Amino acid sequence: MAAALTTAYYAAPQMPIDAKRLFQAGCDSLGLNSNIRLPLKPSRAYGSSLVLAREWEMKDLEKKLAEAIEYSYEPTWDTGLGEFTWGLGLNEDYPRGQFNAFLAAAEASGPGLWTALSEKPLEVCPQITEVDFPTMAFTRAEWVDGELHLRTSPNQPDPRAVTRFKVSGLMPGRWQIAGNESASVEVIGDEATVAMPLIHADLILSPLR
Amino acid sequence: MELSDRSLGWLRYLNRKAHTKDDWSRSGKPHPHWDDRSDPPMASWHRFDLVDSSYAMGLMAQRTPAWTEQYVKILDQLIERHLCWWSASDWLTQFGHDPDRGDYPDIYKLFIPPELWGNYDAPGWTANGTAPWGVQIDPVAADGMLFYKGFFLVLLGIRSMIDPDDRWNQPFQMIRDSDNSFTWTHSEIAEHLCQQWLAAPIGCH
């Protein structure tokens, strides 16, 4: 029945009622509804189960799984590269790809997100492009009431360095950027070019009204 | 919604992994950071690392919907590899019945009916060429190989959900091994699999 956990993961977006029954049966079989035996063995099942626990807001199970994974799966930062992986206690040269993939899915999951991915395409919106990744990145990038809310997350912040990125598909007109006095924006047609120091910052790009 | 620091850290890792050049053609070999070890006998193939890695991309894209560029770049790298020979190395090397099926480890008893132990191919053994189907090189067109084309559609589907450019509905070549190159599009693969299900409700094998 433990294999039902994997089937439930794929069935969840399209057949949620059946998927939940399978999931519960798999959880019972694997002992996830009682005291989880630690350390966990390397497996895709715990990552996929944490995706579904978060998808369906099963708070108790989510907490137990997250703690068990944290205890068992050797979360590892490479601070130089800014990379995060799970070693899973395997002592291998490379992080085990398939198991890492499910754990990364769990890390990014949340209520309804796995289902939403199957339901319809992301809503089309003006996009940030030409980011100097992985030097620069964003942990927030979303449009709220016509304004682009950004949280920048450079790998190695350097206030003396300048990074640039574009925002494409804007309504032509004048735009402003707020949140850091050194940040600037230049707009040509439907495209803005933002220049800013290589730092953590919360920015808002908005039309000048 | 936001992306956690850990998600961003894993995105950096996968970005480096996906953009490290390697050769998935028949004469090449995938870089060892692609996982062909997990969960034998069904999933211990490099392509599962490609497909499984796409799930986080689709979820992360919903957390930063105005910045999907990086996810799409990575997904394209995953898809590009899935077009090559090594993505179907099992189908293209496992012909007929498994010559080792009399020597399977005991753990395989989980997958095989007891009365057929020793005379039954393990799940995951693709058995290309067995009767009545014969050898079929194209893993998409084949009567079997569901776990190839089905998961590939998941990978293509996630990419299509986060970028509207429809890139993979332009014809592309798969396998790419001299005469054994096959032209498909995302929609054609989906339509083909749909027709296979309609023709055989028990499903393709």
HADDOCK unambig.tbl for C-alpha pairs under 7 A between the chains (distance, minus, plus):
assign (segid A and resid 82 and name CA) (segid B and resid 9 and name CA) 5.60 0.50 0.50
assign (segid A and resid 82 and name CA) (segid B and resid 12 and name CA) 6.93 0.50 0.50
assign (segid A and resid 83 and name CA) (segid B and resid 9 and name CA) 4.14 0.50 0.50
assign (segid A and resid 83 and name CA) (segid B and resid 10 and name CA) 5.65 0.50 0.50
assign (segid A and resid 83 and name CA) (segid B and resid 12 and name CA) 5.49 0.50 0.50
assign (segid A and resid 83 and name CA) (segid B and resid 13 and name CA) 5.07 0.50 0.50
assign (segid A and resid 84 and name CA) (segid B and resid 6 and name CA) 5.91 0.50 0.50
assign (segid A and resid 84 and name CA) (segid B and resid 9 and name CA) 4.37 0.50 0.50
assign (segid A and resid 84 and name CA) (segid B and resid 10 and name CA) 4.73 0.50 0.50
assign (segid A and resid 84 and name CA) (segid B and resid 13 and name CA) 6.66 0.50 0.50
assign (segid A and resid 85 and name CA) (segid B and resid 10 and name CA) 5.93 0.50 0.50
assign (segid A and resid 94 and name CA) (segid B and resid 33 and name CA) 5.38 0.50 0.50
assign (segid A and resid 96 and name CA) (segid B and resid 35 and name CA) 6.15 0.50 0.50
assign (segid A and resid 97 and name CA) (segid B and resid 34 and name CA) 6.20 0.50 0.50
assign (segid A and resid 97 and name CA) (segid B and resid 35 and name CA) 5.03 0.50 0.50
assign (segid A and resid 97 and name CA) (segid B and resid 49 and name CA) 5.63 0.50 0.50
assign (segid A and resid 98 and name CA) (segid B and resid 35 and name CA) 6.34 0.50 0.50
assign (segid A and resid 98 and name CA) (segid B and resid 38 and name CA) 6.85 0.50 0.50
assign (segid A and resid 98 and name CA) (segid B and resid 48 and name CA) 6.78 0.50 0.50
assign (segid A and resid 98 and name CA) (segid B and resid 49 and name CA) 4.94 0.50 0.50
assign (segid A and resid 98 and name CA) (segid B and resid 52 and name CA) 6.03 0.50 0.50
assign (segid A and resid 101 and name CA) (segid B and resid 52 and name CA) 5.56 0.50 0.50
assign (segid A and resid 101 and name CA) (segid B and resid 53 and name CA) 4.75 0.50 0.50
assign (segid A and resid 101 and name CA) (segid B and resid 56 and name CA) 6.90 0.50 0.50
assign (segid A and resid 102 and name CA) (segid B and resid 52 and name CA) 6.77 0.50 0.50
assign (segid A and resid 104 and name CA) (segid B and resid 7 and name CA) 6.59 0.50 0.50
assign (segid A and resid 104 and name CA) (segid B and resid 10 and name CA) 6.86 0.50 0.50
assign (segid A and resid 104 and name CA) (segid B and resid 56 and name CA) 5.78 0.50 0.50
assign (segid A and resid 105 and name CA) (segid B and resid 55 and name CA) 5.82 0.50 0.50
assign (segid A and resid 105 and name CA) (segid B and resid 56 and name CA) 4.11 0.50 0.50
assign (segid A and resid 105 and name CA) (segid B and resid 59 and name CA) 6.81 0.50 0.50
assign (segid A and resid 107 and name CA) (segid B and resid 7 and name CA) 6.21 0.50 0.50
assign (segid A and resid 108 and name CA) (segid B and resid 3 and name CA) 6.94 0.50 0.50
assign (segid A and resid 108 and name CA) (segid B and resid 7 and name CA) 6.19 0.50 0.50
assign (segid A and resid 108 and name CA) (segid B and resid 56 and name CA) 6.33 0.50 0.50
assign (segid A and resid 108 and name CA) (segid B and resid 59 and name CA) 5.79 0.50 0.50
assign (segid A and resid 108 and name CA) (segid B and resid 60 and name CA) 5.66 0.50 0.50
assign (segid A and resid 109 and name CA) (segid B and resid 59 and name CA) 6.08 0.50 0.50
assign (segid A and resid 113 and name CA) (segid B and resid 59 and name CA) 6.41 0.50 0.50
assign (segid A and resid 114 and name CA) (segid B and resid 59 and name CA) 6.69 0.50 0.50
assign (segid A and resid 117 and name CA) (segid B and resid 58 and name CA) 6.59 0.50 0.50
assign (segid A and resid 117 and name CA) (segid B and resid 161 and name CA) 6.92 0.50 0.50
assign (segid A and resid 120 and name CA) (segid B and resid 161 and name CA) 6.72 0.50 0.50
assign (segid A and resid 121 and name CA) (segid B and resid 161 and name CA) 4.10 0.50 0.50
assign (segid A and resid 121 and name CA) (segid B and resid 162 and name CA) 5.93 0.50 0.50
assign (segid A and resid 122 and name CA) (segid B and resid 161 and name CA) 6.04 0.50 0.50
assign (segid A and resid 122 and name CA) (segid B and resid 162 and name CA) 5.37 0.50 0.50
assign (segid A and resid 125 and name CA) (segid B and resid 66 and name CA) 6.49 0.50 0.50
assign (segid A and resid 126 and name CA) (segid B and resid 66 and name CA) 6.50 0.50 0.50
assign (segid A and resid 127 and name CA) (segid B and resid 66 and name CA) 4.87 0.50 0.50
assign (segid A and resid 127 and name CA) (segid B and resid 67 and name CA) 5.75 0.50 0.50
assign (segid A and resid 128 and name CA) (segid B and resid 66 and name CA) 6.03 0.50 0.50
assign (segid A and resid 128 and name CA) (segid B and resid 67 and name CA) 5.08 0.50 0.50
assign (segid A and resid 129 and name CA) (segid B and resid 69 and name CA) 6.19 0.50 0.50
assign (segid A and resid 134 and name CA) (segid B and resid 12 and name CA) 6.12 0.50 0.50
assign (segid A and resid 139 and name CA) (segid B and resid 2 and name CA) 5.41 0.50 0.50
assign (segid A and resid 139 and name CA) (segid B and resid 3 and name CA) 4.58 0.50 0.50
assign (segid A and resid 139 and name CA) (segid B and resid 4 and name CA) 6.74 0.50 0.50
assign (segid A and resid 139 and name CA) (segid B and resid 64 and name CA) 6.91 0.50 0.50
assign (segid A and resid 140 and name CA) (segid B and resid 1 and name CA) 6.89 0.50 0.50
assign (segid A and resid 140 and name CA) (segid B and resid 2 and name CA) 4.87 0.50 0.50
assign (segid A and resid 140 and name CA) (segid B and resid 3 and name CA) 6.46 0.50 0.50
assign (segid A and resid 140 and name CA) (segid B and resid 64 and name CA) 5.58 0.50 0.50
assign (segid A and resid 141 and name CA) (segid B and resid 64 and name CA) 4.64 0.50 0.50
assign (segid A and resid 141 and name CA) (segid B and resid 65 and name CA) 6.33 0.50 0.50
assign (segid A and resid 141 and name CA) (segid B and resid 66 and name CA) 5.09 0.50 0.50
assign (segid A and resid 141 and name CA) (segid B and resid 67 and name CA) 5.90 0.50 0.50
assign (segid A and resid 142 and name CA) (segid B and resid 64 and name CA) 5.85 0.50 0.50
assign (segid A and resid 142 and name CA) (segid B and resid 65 and name CA) 5.66 0.50 0.50
assign (segid A and resid 142 and name CA) (segid B and resid 66 and name CA) 5.05 0.50 0.50
assign (segid A and resid 143 and name CA) (segid B and resid 66 and name CA) 6.91 0.50 0.50
